[in-house]
Amino acid sequence: MDVQLLTFIIIGASFALYIGIAIWARAGSTNEFYVAGGGVPPVMNGMATAADWMSAASFISMAGLISFMGYDGAVYLMGWTGGYVLLALCLAPYLRKFGKFTVPDFIGDRYYSQTARTVAVFCAIFVCFTYVAGQMRGVGVVFSRFLEVDIVAGVIIGMAIVFFYTVLGGMKGITYTQVAQYCVLIFAYLVPAVFISIMITGHFLPQTGFGATLADGSGMYLLEKLDQLSLELGFNEYTSGTKSTIDVFFITFALMVGTAGLPHVIVRFFTVPKVRDARKSAGWALVFIAILYTTAPSLAAFARTNMIGTINGPDMTGTSYAEAPAWIKNWEKTGLITFEDKNGDGKMFYSGDDRNEMKVDRDIMVLANPEIANLPAWVIALVAAGGVAAALSTSAGLLLVISTSVSHDLLKRNFMPNITDKAELFYARLAAAIAIIIAGYFGINPPGFVAQVVAFAFGLAASSFFPAIIMGIFSKRMNNKGAIAGMICGIAFTAAYIIYFKFINPAANIPDNWLFGVSPEGIGTMGMIVNFVVAYLVFKATDEAPEDIQELVESIRYPKGSGEASAH
C-alpha cells in the first residue's frame, strides 16, 4: 500500500473517531459546552490539557526549529515546559476555586468591572486568533503533502473537521476528543523517533540516543558529528548558541509566563470536580507533555543528520538532482523545498553560506523525518495523522475560548444579561463558526512559520493576562483601574512591537534595531513588565479595591480557618 492511501486510511479513521466522540459527548447545556459539566477526572483532563497545549508548534515545528537553530532552539523547550510548572503552582488551584467559566469572567468579577471584562475578552480573542493561525497553517502543511492537495484546500478540510466537533460538542466533546488526539499524536511522535534512534545510535530510547555514539563504528558522538558537519558546511556549531543572553532570557520567560496566561489552557482547570484536582491535572499534563518534549531534541538531531546526509551525499560533495531521494521530490510539490542549481553541476548542495542551493522550510522536518530515514509507509502516514491531531486539538480549544468569550462574557455578562441558556448556547456555536472562518483565512495567509506565530501568541498572553491574573490572586488591594490600564498598555506595546518588525518594516528585524536587544519573540516579557509597572502606578494614584473584593481574594488564597490552632 502506498503512502497516500495509508494516509487516507489512518487520518480518515482518526477523524471518524474524533467525530464519533463528539456525537457521543454532545453538549446539552452551557455548563457542558463551557466546562464539560465540571466532571472530568484529573488524569483524563491532564491528557486533554497536554493535547490542548501541544499544538502544531510542539509537534510539527519545535523539533524543526531545534534542528535548524541547534542550541538556540532550547528556549522553546525551557519556556513552554517551565510555564506548566508555574501554572500548576501559582494559578490552576486558585482559578479553579474562584469557580468561573473563563478568564474574562475571573478578571471581570475580581476587578469588579464590566470594562475590565470587556478588555479581557478582546485580549483573549486577539491572543487566540494569533495562536490559531499557526495551527491552521500546520494543518495546511500536513494535508498539502500527504493528501496531495494545496495548502488552501488543506486548511479548508481542517476547518470543516474542527467546526463539526467544536460546535457540536463544546468543551465536553473537545475534552474526550483531545484524550484520543493525545494518544494519536504521542504514538505518532515516538514511533519514528525510536526507529531512527536505533538506526543511527543503536539505542532504543531517543533520549539516550541523543547523547550516544553513532552506530557506524566511528566512535563519534552524534552531537560531535553534527558540530563537525555544521562547521564544515558554513553553519554555526550545533551545540553553541548565537542569541544574546538577554534575548534568550526574554524569549524563555515570555513563553513561560505566556503558557500560564493562555486562556484556552487555563479554562481546562474549570472542568475538574474539585480544587485539588486542578493541581493534579497540571501535574499529569506535565508528565504527558514531558514525554514529547524530552524526545524533541533527539528527533531534531536525527532529522538534521539524515537530511544533510541525503542532500549532500556521504562524501559531502552533493547528490545528483536527477537521482534525488523521493522525499525531496514529494516535498518540492508543496513548495516547501526548492532547489536552485547555482553552479550548473546538476547536484544539490545544502550549506549555510553562498554554496547553498537548497531552501528547506523548517516546518517540514518532523513530517519529512520518516521519509528521509526510509521508514515504512505506515509510519509516514501515522506521523501525518499525529500532526493533524496536534493542530486540530489546539485549534478546537482556542476556538472554544473565542466562542465563550463572545457568548458568555460579552453578550451574557454585558449586553444581553437576560438571555436564555438555549440562546446563549446558540450564540456560542455561531461565534465558533465565524471564528473558524477567520482562523482559516490566517491559516492560508500566516504571518510566519508555525512556532514563530505561536511564540507571538505566548508573548501577547504574557503581556496581557498573566499580570492581571497574578495580581488578582496575590494582591488583594489591586484595583480595577490599575488592572485595566496595565492590560491595555501591556498588550498594545507588545502587539505594536511585533507588528512593526514583522509586517511594517521586516527588513529592520535585526538585533541591532531591537529594543535592548530583545527580539519580537521575546518582547512579551517586556510587555509584561510594562503591564505590572503601569498597573502599580495607576493603583497608587487611585483607591484600592473595595473591602468585599479583598475578602473574596483572601478566601481564594486561604481556606476558611487555615492557620488557626485546633483544640482537638
Backbone torsions as a table, in degrees:
resi	resn	phi	psi	omega
1	MET	NA	133.8	-178.2
2	ASP	-80.3	170.2	-174.5
3	VAL	-61.5	-42.5	-175.9
4	GLN	-63.5	-43.2	180.0
5	LEU	-65.0	-44.9	178.0
6	LEU	-61.2	-38.1	178.8
7	THR	-63.7	-44.8	176.4
8	PHE	-56.6	-44.6	-176.9
9	ILE	-66.3	-49.4	-175.5
10	ILE	-69.5	-45.5	178.5
11	ILE	-67.0	-39.2	177.6
12	GLY	-61.2	-42.8	179.0
13	ALA	-65.0	-40.3	179.6
14	SER	-67.1	-39.5	177.2
15	PHE	-62.4	-42.3	179.0
16	ALA	-60.4	-39.1	178.4
17	LEU	-64.4	-46.7	-178.3
18	TYR	-61.9	-44.7	-178.2
19	ILE	-68.0	-38.3	177.4
20	GLY	-61.4	-42.2	177.9
21	ILE	-64.7	-40.9	-179.9
22	ALA	-61.4	-40.3	178.6
23	ILE	-67.6	-43.3	-179.2
24	TRP	-63.9	-38.7	-174.9
25	ALA	-103.7	31.5	-175.8
26	ARG	-59.6	134.9	-179.6
27	ALA	-75.4	131.4	178.9
28	GLY	-110.3	-3.1	179.4
29	SER	-146.8	168.0	178.6
30	THR	-66.3	-32.9	178.9
31	ASN	-62.2	-41.5	177.0
32	GLU	-72.9	-35.1	-179.5
33	PHE	-68.7	-40.2	-175.4
34	TYR	-84.5	-47.2	-173.1
35	VAL	-132.8	25.3	175.2
36	ALA	56.0	30.5	179.1
37	GLY	74.1	2.0	178.8
38	GLY	66.9	25.9	-175.9
39	GLY	-124.0	25.7	-177.9
40	VAL	-84.2	128.9	178.8
41	PRO	-62.9	148.5	-176.0
42	PRO	-56.2	-41.3	-178.4
43	VAL	-64.1	-45.8	179.6
44	MET	-67.4	-37.0	178.0
45	ASN	-66.8	-36.7	175.8
46	GLY	-62.6	-40.8	178.4
47	MET	-67.2	-43.0	178.2
48	ALA	-65.4	-38.6	178.1
49	THR	-63.6	-41.9	178.5
50	ALA	-60.8	-43.4	178.3
51	ALA	-67.0	-37.8	179.2
52	ASP	-61.5	-39.7	-174.2
53	TRP	-88.0	-37.8	-179.8
54	MET	-79.5	84.5	-173.0
55	SER	-84.9	-167.8	173.9
56	ALA	-58.9	-28.9	178.4
57	ALA	-64.1	-44.2	-179.8
58	SER	-71.2	-46.7	-174.1
59	PHE	-76.7	-50.7	-171.9
60	ILE	-88.3	-45.4	-163.9
61	SER	-100.1	-28.2	-172.1
62	MET	-65.5	-48.8	178.2
63	ALA	-63.4	-32.8	175.9
64	GLY	-64.6	-41.2	176.4
65	LEU	-60.6	-47.9	-179.6
66	ILE	-64.1	-38.0	179.4
67	SER	-59.5	-39.2	-178.5
68	PHE	-88.2	-34.7	-174.3
69	MET	-94.4	-18.5	-177.1
70	GLY	64.5	-130.3	-176.5
71	TYR	-54.6	-39.0	-178.1
72	ASP	-60.8	-26.3	179.9
73	GLY	-69.6	-11.2	-179.5
74	ALA	-64.4	-19.1	-179.8
75	VAL	-61.0	-33.9	-179.7
76	TYR	-69.9	-40.2	177.2
77	LEU	-63.2	-48.9	-176.6
78	MET	-66.2	-44.4	-176.2
79	GLY	-66.9	-49.9	-175.9
80	TRP	-69.5	-35.4	179.2
81	THR	-74.6	-43.2	179.1
82	GLY	-60.8	-31.9	179.4
83	GLY	-60.6	-33.3	-179.6
84	TYR	-72.6	-32.6	175.1
85	VAL	-64.0	-45.1	177.4
86	LEU	-59.7	-42.7	-179.0
87	LEU	-62.9	-44.2	-177.7
88	ALA	-66.0	-38.0	-174.5
89	LEU	-84.4	-39.7	-168.0
90	CYS	-106.0	-21.1	-170.8
91	LEU	-122.8	-51.3	-168.2
92	ALA	-51.6	-53.6	-176.3
93	PRO	-66.1	-35.3	-177.9
94	TYR	-70.8	-41.3	179.0
95	LEU	-66.1	-39.1	178.8
96	ARG	-65.0	-37.6	179.7
97	LYS	-67.6	-32.2	178.0
98	PHE	-63.3	-34.0	168.7
99	GLY	80.6	23.1	179.2
100	LYS	-98.8	158.2	-177.0
101	PHE	-68.8	-40.6	-168.2
102	THR	-135.2	165.8	176.7
103	VAL	-64.2	-45.7	175.5
104	PRO	-58.4	-32.5	176.7
105	ASP	-63.1	-44.7	177.7
106	PHE	-61.8	-49.3	-176.8
107	ILE	-64.7	-40.9	179.3
108	GLY	-62.4	-43.2	-178.8
109	ASP	-78.0	-41.7	-179.4
110	ARG	-64.5	-37.6	-179.2
111	TYR	-100.7	17.0	171.3
112	TYR	39.9	52.7	-174.6
113	SER	-156.7	127.8	173.8
114	GLN	-69.2	-31.2	177.5
115	THR	-63.9	-43.7	177.8
116	ALA	-60.7	-41.1	178.8
117	ARG	-62.1	-44.5	-177.8
118	THR	-66.4	-42.1	176.9
119	VAL	-60.5	-42.4	179.6
120	ALA	-64.7	-36.8	177.6
121	VAL	-61.1	-47.9	-178.2
122	PHE	-67.7	-34.9	175.0
123	CYS	-63.5	-43.7	-180.0
124	ALA	-61.5	-44.5	-179.0
125	ILE	-64.8	-43.0	-179.6
126	PHE	-62.3	-47.7	179.9
127	VAL	-62.2	-46.5	-175.7
128	CYS	-67.1	-38.8	178.3
129	PHE	-66.8	-37.3	176.6
130	THR	-62.9	-43.4	-178.2
131	TYR	-67.8	-45.4	-174.0
132	VAL	-68.7	-23.2	176.3
133	ALA	-59.3	-40.5	178.4
134	GLY	-66.1	-35.5	-179.1
135	GLN	-68.6	-43.9	-179.9
136	MET	-65.9	-34.7	174.6
137	ARG	-61.6	-41.8	178.6
138	GLY	-61.6	-42.7	177.5
139	VAL	-60.5	-43.7	179.7
140	GLY	-62.2	-40.0	178.9
141	VAL	-62.5	-45.0	-179.2
142	VAL	-63.3	-51.9	-175.9
143	PHE	-67.0	-35.4	-177.6
144	SER	-62.2	-33.0	179.3
145	ARG	-86.6	-50.3	-167.1
146	PHE	-89.1	-23.8	175.1
147	LEU	-103.3	1.6	178.0
148	GLU	52.9	48.2	171.8
149	VAL	-122.0	164.8	177.9
150	ASP	-77.5	169.3	-174.0
151	ILE	-62.4	-34.5	179.7
152	VAL	-61.1	-49.0	179.6
153	ALA	-63.6	-38.3	179.0
154	GLY	-62.0	-42.7	178.6
155	VAL	-64.3	-41.3	-179.2
156	ILE	-63.4	-40.3	176.9
157	ILE	-61.6	-45.9	178.5
158	GLY	-61.0	-40.5	178.3
159	MET	-59.1	-42.4	-177.4
160	ALA	-63.7	-42.8	-179.2
161	ILE	-66.1	-47.8	-179.5
162	VAL	-62.6	-40.2	178.8
163	PHE	-56.1	-43.6	-174.9
164	PHE	-63.1	-54.8	-172.2
165	TYR	-85.9	-15.7	173.9
166	THR	-77.5	-49.8	-176.1
167	VAL	-69.2	-34.8	-178.8
168	LEU	-79.5	-50.2	-170.1
169	GLY	-91.5	-22.3	-175.2
170	GLY	59.6	-155.0	-177.7
171	MET	-63.9	-33.7	179.9
172	LYS	-63.5	-48.9	178.6
173	GLY	-66.0	-41.0	-178.4
174	ILE	-64.1	-41.2	-177.1
175	THR	-58.1	-52.3	-177.2
176	TYR	-73.9	-27.7	172.9
177	THR	-66.2	-40.3	-178.9
178	GLN	-68.4	-30.2	173.9
179	VAL	-60.5	-46.3	177.7
180	ALA	-64.1	-40.6	-178.7
181	GLN	-66.2	-35.5	176.8
182	TYR	-62.2	-45.0	179.5
183	CYS	-59.0	-42.1	179.8
184	VAL	-66.5	-48.9	-173.1
185	LEU	-69.5	-37.8	-177.7
186	ILE	-72.4	-37.1	176.6
187	PHE	-64.9	-42.3	-179.9
188	ALA	-66.5	-29.7	-179.9
189	TYR	-78.5	-39.2	-173.5
190	LEU	-79.4	-37.2	-174.8
191	VAL	-57.6	-55.1	178.6
192	PRO	-64.6	-33.2	179.4
193	ALA	-62.1	-43.0	178.8
194	VAL	-65.1	-47.0	179.2
195	PHE	-56.7	-49.1	-174.7
196	ILE	-70.9	-34.6	176.9
197	SER	-61.3	-42.3	178.2
198	ILE	-64.4	-42.4	-178.3
199	MET	-65.7	-40.8	-173.3
200	ILE	-88.2	-39.7	-173.8
201	THR	-120.3	-13.2	-176.4
202	GLY	82.1	2.0	179.5
203	HIS	-96.2	136.5	178.9
204	PHE	-71.5	-42.1	-178.8
205	LEU	-85.1	122.8	178.0
206	PRO	-58.1	-34.1	-178.0
207	GLN	-62.1	-37.0	177.9
208	THR	-84.4	-30.5	176.3
209	GLY	-61.8	-29.9	-179.2
210	PHE	-58.9	-35.1	-178.7
211	GLY	-106.7	17.7	-174.3
212	ALA	-101.1	171.9	174.9
213	THR	-82.2	157.7	-179.2
214	LEU	-70.3	151.4	-177.7
215	ALA	-83.8	5.6	-177.8
216	ASP	-85.7	3.5	177.8
217	GLY	84.8	1.2	-178.3
218	SER	-73.7	-21.6	-177.2
219	GLY	78.9	2.5	-178.6
220	MET	-86.7	140.2	177.0
221	TYR	-73.7	150.9	-179.5
222	LEU	-55.1	-49.9	-177.6
223	LEU	-68.6	-31.8	175.3
224	GLU	-64.0	-41.5	177.6
225	LYS	-63.7	-42.3	179.9
226	LEU	-65.6	-39.6	176.7
227	ASP	-61.5	-43.2	-179.4
228	GLN	-63.4	-47.5	179.6
229	LEU	-62.4	-43.0	-177.4
230	SER	-60.7	-46.5	180.0
231	LEU	-67.0	-40.0	-179.7
232	GLU	-63.4	-32.8	-175.9
233	LEU	-98.0	7.1	174.9
234	GLY	89.2	10.9	175.7
235	PHE	-91.9	168.0	171.1
236	ASN	-71.5	154.4	178.7
237	GLU	-57.2	133.6	-172.7
238	TYR	-61.0	-37.4	-175.4
239	THR	-94.6	9.6	177.5
240	SER	-115.2	144.5	-178.8
241	GLY	-92.1	152.1	176.5
242	THR	-114.5	-17.1	-179.9
243	LYS	-73.8	150.3	176.1
244	SER	-69.5	154.6	-179.3
245	THR	-59.7	-40.6	-178.2
246	ILE	-65.8	-37.9	179.6
247	ASP	-69.6	-39.9	176.2
248	VAL	-58.9	-45.9	-180.0
249	PHE	-62.0	-47.3	-175.7
250	PHE	-66.4	-40.7	178.5
251	ILE	-65.0	-47.9	-178.7
252	THR	-59.3	-45.6	-177.7
253	PHE	-68.2	-37.8	178.5
254	ALA	-63.5	-42.0	178.6
255	LEU	-66.6	-37.8	-177.6
256	MET	-67.6	-54.6	-178.0
257	VAL	-74.5	-22.9	173.8
258	GLY	-65.6	-38.8	175.3
259	THR	-57.8	-45.1	-177.0
260	ALA	-73.7	-11.3	179.7
261	GLY	-111.7	5.8	-178.4
262	LEU	-75.1	121.1	-174.6
263	PRO	-63.7	-32.9	-177.2
264	HIS	-75.0	-19.9	175.3
265	VAL	-84.5	-44.7	-178.0
266	ILE	-59.9	-39.0	-176.5
267	VAL	-63.6	-20.5	179.3
268	ARG	-64.0	-26.2	-176.5
269	PHE	-82.2	-0.3	172.6
270	PHE	-92.1	-5.6	-174.4
271	THR	-92.3	-4.4	-178.3
272	VAL	-95.9	157.2	-173.6
273	PRO	-68.0	-38.3	-171.7
274	LYS	-128.4	163.5	179.7
275	VAL	-61.1	-45.2	-177.8
276	ARG	-65.1	-25.6	177.4
277	ASP	-67.0	-25.9	177.7
278	ALA	-64.9	-42.8	178.3
279	ARG	-67.6	-40.4	177.2
280	LYS	-61.3	-41.4	178.9
281	SER	-59.1	-43.8	179.5
282	ALA	-63.3	-38.9	178.3
283	GLY	-64.3	-46.6	177.9
284	TRP	-63.5	-40.1	178.4
285	ALA	-59.2	-40.2	-179.7
286	LEU	-64.4	-39.0	176.9
287	VAL	-62.4	-48.2	-177.6
288	PHE	-67.0	-35.5	178.5
289	ILE	-68.9	-39.8	-176.7
290	ALA	-61.3	-29.9	179.1
291	ILE	-58.8	-44.8	179.1
292	LEU	-76.3	-41.6	-172.5
293	TYR	-71.5	-28.4	175.4
294	THR	-79.1	-15.8	177.8
295	THR	-87.2	-29.1	-172.8
296	ALA	-56.9	-45.7	-179.0
297	PRO	-61.4	-39.0	179.7
298	SER	-69.3	-40.4	178.5
299	LEU	-61.6	-39.4	179.0
300	ALA	-62.8	-44.9	-179.2
301	ALA	-66.2	-42.1	177.9
302	PHE	-61.2	-45.3	-176.6
303	ALA	-62.6	-43.1	-178.0
304	ARG	-67.6	-41.5	178.5
305	THR	-60.0	-47.8	-179.4
306	ASN	-66.6	-40.8	-177.8
307	MET	-63.0	-47.6	179.5
308	ILE	-61.1	-41.7	-179.3
309	GLY	-64.3	-40.7	-177.4
310	THR	-77.0	-29.9	179.2
311	ILE	-80.7	-46.5	-174.1
312	ASN	-91.3	-10.6	179.5
313	GLY	81.0	164.9	-176.7
314	PRO	-63.0	-27.5	-179.8
315	ASP	-95.8	4.4	177.2
316	MET	60.2	34.1	176.6
317	THR	-113.4	-0.4	179.3
318	GLY	111.6	155.7	177.7
319	THR	-116.5	139.5	179.7
320	SER	-58.7	128.7	-179.9
321	TYR	-63.1	-35.0	179.6
322	ALA	-62.8	-27.1	-179.7
323	GLU	-108.9	24.3	-177.5
324	ALA	-60.0	144.3	177.2
325	PRO	-57.1	153.5	-176.3
326	ALA	-59.3	-32.8	-176.6
327	TRP	-64.3	-33.2	178.9
328	ILE	-67.9	-46.0	179.7
329	LYS	-64.2	-38.5	179.9
330	ASN	-63.3	-45.2	-177.6
331	TRP	-78.0	-22.2	175.3
332	GLU	-60.7	-34.6	-178.5
333	LYS	-62.4	-26.3	-178.9
334	THR	-86.1	-12.0	-176.9
335	GLY	82.9	5.3	-177.8
336	LEU	-91.7	-6.9	168.6
337	ILE	-131.4	133.7	176.6
338	THR	-134.1	149.1	-180.0
339	PHE	-125.7	129.1	176.4
340	GLU	-124.8	112.9	-176.4
341	ASP	-78.7	87.8	-173.9
342	LYS	-69.1	-38.9	-176.1
343	ASN	-99.9	2.2	174.7
344	GLY	69.0	20.4	-179.6
345	ASP	-92.9	0.0	178.2
346	GLY	75.7	6.7	-179.2
347	LYS	-108.8	143.7	174.1
348	MET	-83.0	142.0	175.4
349	PHE	-144.8	131.6	-177.7
350	TYR	-115.6	122.6	-179.5
351	SER	-153.2	176.1	-179.5
352	GLY	-103.6	18.2	-179.6
353	ASP	-133.7	-158.7	-175.0
354	ASP	-67.0	-13.3	179.3
355	ARG	-76.6	-14.6	-172.8
356	ASN	-63.0	133.1	178.5
357	GLU	-122.3	0.5	-175.5
358	MET	-118.4	134.4	171.1
359	LYS	-112.5	117.5	-176.1
360	VAL	-119.8	119.1	178.0
361	ASP	-70.2	127.4	-176.1
362	ARG	-65.5	-19.9	179.9
363	ASP	-71.0	-10.3	-177.2
364	ILE	-93.9	-8.3	-167.2
365	MET	-59.9	-46.8	-179.1
366	VAL	-68.1	-41.1	-178.3
367	LEU	-69.1	-35.9	-178.5
368	ALA	-84.5	-15.4	-173.6
369	ASN	-52.7	-47.9	179.1
370	PRO	-62.7	-35.3	178.3
371	GLU	-68.6	-41.8	179.6
372	ILE	-60.2	-38.2	-177.3
373	ALA	-86.8	4.2	-179.9
374	ASN	58.0	41.0	176.5
375	LEU	-78.2	163.8	-178.7
376	PRO	-58.8	156.2	-176.7
377	ALA	-60.0	-35.2	-177.7
378	TRP	-66.5	-29.0	177.1
379	VAL	-70.1	-41.4	178.3
380	ILE	-60.3	-44.5	179.4
381	ALA	-66.3	-36.6	179.7
382	LEU	-64.5	-41.6	178.5
383	VAL	-63.4	-39.0	176.5
384	ALA	-59.8	-43.6	178.8
385	ALA	-64.2	-37.7	178.4
386	GLY	-65.8	-40.8	178.1
387	GLY	-62.8	-41.7	178.0
388	VAL	-65.9	-42.6	179.6
389	ALA	-60.2	-43.3	-179.4
390	ALA	-62.7	-46.3	-177.7
391	ALA	-68.1	-42.4	-175.9
392	LEU	-72.3	-35.4	-178.3
393	SER	-64.1	-43.5	179.6
394	THR	-71.9	-39.1	178.2
395	SER	-56.5	-42.9	-178.9
396	ALA	-62.4	-44.6	179.1
397	GLY	-62.8	-41.5	180.0
398	LEU	-65.9	-43.9	-178.6
399	LEU	-66.5	-32.5	177.3
400	LEU	-67.1	-38.7	177.1
401	VAL	-61.9	-43.6	179.4
402	ILE	-60.6	-46.1	-176.4
403	SER	-66.9	-41.1	-179.9
404	THR	-71.7	-33.1	177.1
405	SER	-61.9	-39.0	-179.5
406	VAL	-74.7	-51.9	-172.4
407	SER	-75.1	-43.6	-174.5
408	HIS	-87.5	-50.7	-172.1
409	ASP	-82.9	-36.0	-176.9
410	LEU	-88.0	-48.6	-176.6
411	LEU	-82.6	-59.8	-174.7
412	LYS	-62.1	-44.6	-173.9
413	ARG	-91.6	-8.4	-177.5
414	ASN	-122.6	-68.4	-168.4
415	PHE	-92.2	-28.5	-175.7
416	MET	-132.9	68.1	-174.4
417	PRO	-64.5	-21.9	-177.4
418	ASN	-97.4	12.5	-178.4
419	ILE	-63.2	143.1	179.8
420	THR	-77.4	162.9	178.8
421	ASP	-58.9	-41.9	-179.0
422	LYS	-65.6	-42.8	179.6
423	ALA	-67.1	-37.9	178.5
424	GLU	-63.2	-40.4	178.0
425	LEU	-63.4	-39.6	177.8
426	PHE	-61.8	-45.8	-179.5
427	TYR	-66.9	-33.2	177.0
428	ALA	-62.8	-43.9	179.9
429	ARG	-69.6	-37.1	177.9
430	LEU	-64.7	-43.6	179.0
431	ALA	-62.6	-38.6	178.1
432	ALA	-63.6	-41.3	-179.8
433	ALA	-63.2	-45.4	178.9
434	ILE	-64.5	-40.8	179.9
435	ALA	-62.3	-37.9	179.5
436	ILE	-63.4	-39.8	179.2
437	ILE	-64.0	-45.0	179.1
438	ILE	-65.2	-41.5	179.2
439	ALA	-62.6	-37.9	177.6
440	GLY	-60.8	-38.8	178.6
441	TYR	-61.9	-45.3	180.0
442	PHE	-69.3	-27.1	175.0
443	GLY	-68.1	-35.3	179.4
444	ILE	-78.1	-31.4	-179.4
445	ASN	-124.1	68.3	-174.4
446	PRO	-74.7	150.5	178.4
447	PRO	-83.8	8.7	179.6
448	GLY	171.5	-174.6	176.5
449	PHE	-76.5	166.1	-165.0
450	VAL	-55.2	-54.8	-175.4
451	ALA	-66.9	-31.2	179.1
452	GLN	-66.7	-45.1	178.4
453	VAL	-60.8	-42.4	179.5
454	VAL	-64.7	-38.7	177.4
455	ALA	-60.3	-37.2	176.5
456	PHE	-62.0	-42.1	-179.9
457	ALA	-62.1	-40.6	178.7
458	PHE	-64.1	-39.5	177.9
459	GLY	-62.9	-41.0	178.7
460	LEU	-66.3	-38.6	177.2
461	ALA	-67.4	-39.7	-179.9
462	ALA	-63.1	-37.6	-175.0
463	SER	-84.9	-12.9	-177.3
464	SER	-113.6	-61.9	-172.5
465	PHE	-79.6	-43.2	-171.2
466	PHE	-56.2	-50.3	179.3
467	PRO	-61.7	-40.3	-178.7
468	ALA	-64.5	-38.7	179.8
469	ILE	-71.5	-46.8	-179.2
470	ILE	-60.7	-47.1	179.1
471	MET	-66.4	-33.7	179.3
472	GLY	-65.5	-29.3	-179.6
473	ILE	-91.4	-43.0	-169.1
474	PHE	-106.4	-2.2	175.5
475	SER	-128.2	92.8	-172.5
476	LYS	-67.7	-19.4	-178.6
477	ARG	-88.9	-12.9	-178.9
478	MET	-58.2	131.0	-174.2
479	ASN	-102.2	176.2	-176.1
480	ASN	-69.4	-35.7	-178.2
481	LYS	-63.9	-42.6	178.6
482	GLY	-64.9	-44.5	-178.5
483	ALA	-64.6	-43.7	-179.5
484	ILE	-63.5	-48.3	-180.0
485	ALA	-61.3	-40.3	179.6
486	GLY	-63.7	-46.9	-179.8
487	MET	-61.3	-45.6	-177.7
488	ILE	-64.2	-47.0	-178.2
489	CYS	-68.0	-40.1	-178.7
490	GLY	-63.2	-50.7	-176.9
491	ILE	-73.7	-32.7	178.8
492	ALA	-65.8	-43.9	179.0
493	PHE	-62.2	-47.6	-177.2
494	THR	-65.7	-46.6	-179.3
495	ALA	-62.8	-41.6	-179.2
496	ALA	-63.1	-40.5	-179.7
497	TYR	-64.5	-46.8	-179.9
498	ILE	-64.6	-47.0	-177.8
499	ILE	-62.3	-39.7	-179.2
500	TYR	-62.8	-50.4	-174.2
501	PHE	-79.4	-21.3	-177.5
502	LYS	-101.5	-24.1	-175.1
503	PHE	-124.3	-45.7	-175.4
504	ILE	-77.0	-47.1	-176.6
505	ASN	-139.6	66.3	-177.2
506	PRO	-62.5	-25.1	178.9
507	ALA	-64.4	-24.2	-179.3
508	ALA	-85.8	-0.2	-175.0
509	ASN	-78.1	69.0	177.6
510	ILE	-132.2	154.7	-175.1
511	PRO	-53.0	-33.8	-178.2
512	ASP	-63.2	-25.7	-177.0
513	ASN	-98.0	-8.5	-177.0
514	TRP	-75.0	147.7	177.8
515	LEU	-68.5	116.7	-177.4
516	PHE	56.1	22.7	179.0
517	GLY	76.4	19.9	-177.5
518	VAL	-100.1	125.4	-178.1
519	SER	-75.3	165.4	175.8
520	PRO	-58.0	-30.1	178.8
521	GLU	-68.0	-25.2	-177.2
522	GLY	-106.8	-1.1	-173.6
523	ILE	-67.8	-17.2	177.8
524	GLY	-58.8	-31.7	177.4
525	THR	-64.4	-42.4	178.2
526	MET	-68.2	-37.0	175.8
527	GLY	-62.3	-36.7	176.8
528	MET	-63.7	-42.7	178.4
529	ILE	-62.7	-42.7	176.7
530	VAL	-57.9	-45.0	179.6
531	ASN	-57.9	-51.1	-179.1
532	PHE	-60.5	-46.1	-176.4
533	VAL	-64.7	-47.9	-179.8
534	VAL	-62.3	-44.5	179.9
535	ALA	-59.6	-42.7	-178.7
536	TYR	-66.7	-44.3	-178.7
537	LEU	-63.7	-43.3	178.9
538	VAL	-66.5	-41.0	178.3
539	PHE	-59.4	-43.9	-178.6
540	LYS	-66.0	-25.3	-178.7
541	ALA	-91.2	-2.8	-177.0
542	THR	-131.6	179.5	-178.3
543	ASP	-74.9	148.0	178.1
544	GLU	-74.8	169.4	-176.8
545	ALA	-59.2	147.5	179.4
546	PRO	-58.5	160.9	-176.1
547	GLU	-60.6	-40.7	-177.9
548	ASP	-65.8	-34.0	177.6
549	ILE	-69.2	-40.0	178.4
550	GLN	-62.9	-38.7	177.3
551	GLU	-67.3	-36.5	177.6
552	LEU	-61.9	-46.4	179.4
553	VAL	-62.6	-40.6	178.7
554	GLU	-60.5	-39.3	-178.6
555	SER	-70.4	-27.7	177.7
556	ILE	-72.1	-42.0	-174.4
557	ARG	-80.4	-33.1	-175.8
558	TYR	-128.9	119.7	175.8
559	PRO	-60.1	149.2	-178.0
560	LYS	-57.7	128.5	177.6
561	GLY	86.9	-1.3	-178.1
562	SER	-66.0	141.6	178.2
563	GLY	86.6	-7.3	-179.1
564	GLU	-84.9	143.8	178.7
565	ALA	-70.1	146.8	-179.4
566	SER	-114.8	139.2	179.7
567	ALA	-88.6	-2.6	-174.7
568	HIS	-105.6	NA	NA
